[in-house]
């Protein structure tokens, strides 16, 4: 099968090559990233089809992950992409992330792998550090989750106090702290180590168990508990 031309309207393509018709006939999973974006964009611009624009988006912003992380203003800099198209793309990506979050249900929170699997979708596309706390009962079942801070904490005592307040509010027996490193490198910093040490001290005073502090990186994570660092 020859590749369809990309320099004119998709409406002029053979029906079997049009992204929307391909999706209906064969399923979305068989479409390329550019073809999926073309369905959202619907039309291209003069001299470029919607697929051309999808490819340009992918190239300029380093893939779908880059589009997710990009500010709206960055996407609007690409010629032919207005507010409506940009909003459609951002909304579609967010829907996908929410579906993934709903489908991720770990059997237990007793292992770092299970905790990381549960938390990975929550940090997708984050450009800044975010601190999340999982509050657990005596059987390590999830009672609640709380976003404690956005950005690098400069006063760890304030965040530790907030974590403990939230734990007491729901009568948690154990807590897990998870945060991300947008750089993709999950190795703990000196501040991460010091914050974990203070968290452990505060949890001990309140007779709570700090099960783990996990740092989410790019497709990998660091577990203080697995490394027997401070928590053991």
Buried (B, 14 or more C-beta within 10 A) or exposed (E): EEEBEBEEEBEEBEEEBBBBBBBEEEEEEEBBBBBBBBBBBEEBBEEBBBBBBBBBBBEBBEEBEBBBBBEEEBBBEBEBBEEEBBEBBBEBBEEBBEEEBEEBEBEEBBBBEBBBBBBBBBBBBBEEBBBBBBBBEEEBEBBEBBEBBEEEBEEBEEBBEBBBEBBEEEEBBBBBBBBBBBEEEBEBEEEBBEBBBBBBEBBEEEEBBBBBBBBBBEEEBBBBBBEEBBBE
